[in-house]
Amino acid sequence: MARLTSFLISLTLSSVALLSMLGPEGVEARRGDRGRIASVESADNFCFFLPPSAGGGISENEDKAIAFCMKDAPGAKIFPEGFIESAHYLENTEKGWVQVTGKMTPSVYSLSKKDGGGQYDVKAPVGAVCAKYKYFVNMVEPDGSIFCMRCCNTKEDCPVGKSTYGCKSVIGGKY
């Protein structure tokens, strides 16, 4: 029993040492696995969150949402063909944020046109991150057929306390 306890303590200490060697970026990447990594690279290369199953409600799945991407990404699904109608990329290098805004066809993923939508951010789904950034805000509004995703280095540029205001008010841009 003493050998097993010693082994488990050693294994735990090794895990802590490994995580500390990774630094903040490594910890963020580890925290954001299992379909929890969003990203915004361009108008044709981005990921944002949706319910894990077709037909799920946006706000009802805030804790269970997973990343969907334009291209194959670890742990993520690919957006269904025809789901993204348009996407517009914008970057503010001075402030350190990127965003994608656009239109979608909710019926392609069986989202209800009566669904007022909801918000995903660093608090929900648990463990979610936006690659290369500290914060993000992502809203999906099936009733308006629009989506928005912004990844930021400061909380001020990713306002998460305004989910009821909608994409157009929180994340300006072309839709």
Order of alpha helices (4+ residues) and beta strands (2+ residues): alpha-beta-beta-beta-beta-beta-beta-beta-beta-beta-beta-alpha
